[in-house]
Amino acid sequence: MASLIDIRNTLALRGRMDAAQLSQLLATPLPLVNAMLGRLEAMGKAMRIQEDPDDCLTGSCKSCPEGKKCLREVWVLQG
């Protein structure tokens, strides 16, 4: 099971990741990873970023019938 330091170190090494990727990589339950990311955010150590649909590689996100379902929320270290 991962600690806050493990989450921080992984983000430092990998750059930006979503919670599901962190959960799988660190073999830690997703709800626990989400709680730890929230704590890191409250401490000012991590920041959540909503990926922009304008950065879609196929260019079809604007007309996608699924709406914003495919948007990912990623985490990065802050400052």
C-alpha positions in Angstrom: 0.0 0.0 0.0 1.3 3.4 -1.0 1.9 6.5 1.3 1.6 10.2 0.5 5.3 10.2 -0.2 5.0 7.4 -2.7 2.2 9.3 -4.5 4.3 12.5 -4.5 7.4 10.7 -5.7 5.5 8.9 -8.5 4.1 12.2 -9.7 7.6 13.7 -9.6 9.0 10.9 -11.7 6.2 10.5 -14.1 4.9 14.0 -14.5 1.2 14.0 -14.9 -1.0 11.0 -14.1 -4.6 10.3 -13.4 -5.7 8.6 -10.2 -6.5 5.3 -11.9 -3.0 5.1 -13.2 -1.5 5.9 -9.8 -3.8 3.3 -8.2 -2.7 0.6 -10.6 1.0 1.4 -10.5 1.2 1.6 -6.7 -1.2 -1.3 -6.1 -3.4 0.9 -3.9 -7.2 1.1 -3.9 -8.5 3.9 -6.0 -10.6 5.5 -3.2 -7.4 5.7 -1.1 -5.4 7.2 -3.9 -8.2 9.8 -4.4 -8.1 10.7 -0.7 -4.4 11.0 -0.7 -4.4 13.2 -3.8 -7.0 15.4 -2.2 -4.8 15.7 0.9 -1.8 16.6 -1.3 -3.9 19.2 -3.0 -5.0 20.7 0.3 -1.3 20.8 1.4 -0.5 22.7 -1.8 1.8 19.9 -3.1 -0.3 18.6 -6.0 -2.7 20.2 -8.5 -5.6 18.7 -10.5 -5.8 19.6 -14.1 -8.8 19.0 -16.4 -7.5 18.1 -19.9 -8.7 20.5 -22.5 -11.0 18.9 -25.2 -9.4 21.3 -27.8 -6.2 19.1 -27.3 -8.0 16.1 -28.7 -5.8 14.2 -31.1 -8.6 13.2 -33.4 -10.3 16.6 -33.4 -13.7 15.0 -33.0 -14.3 15.7 -29.3 -16.4 18.8 -29.9 -19.0 16.8 -31.8 -18.7 13.6 -29.7 -22.1 12.3 -28.6 -20.6 11.2 -25.3 -20.0 14.9 -24.4 -17.3 15.4 -21.9 -17.2 11.8 -20.8 -13.8 11.1 -22.2 -12.1 14.1 -20.5 -9.5 13.1 -18.0 -8.6 14.7 -14.7 -4.8 14.4 -14.3 -2.6 15.4 -11.3 0.8 17.2 -11.3 3.1 18.4 -8.6 2.7 22.0 -7.8 5.6 24.5 -7.7 
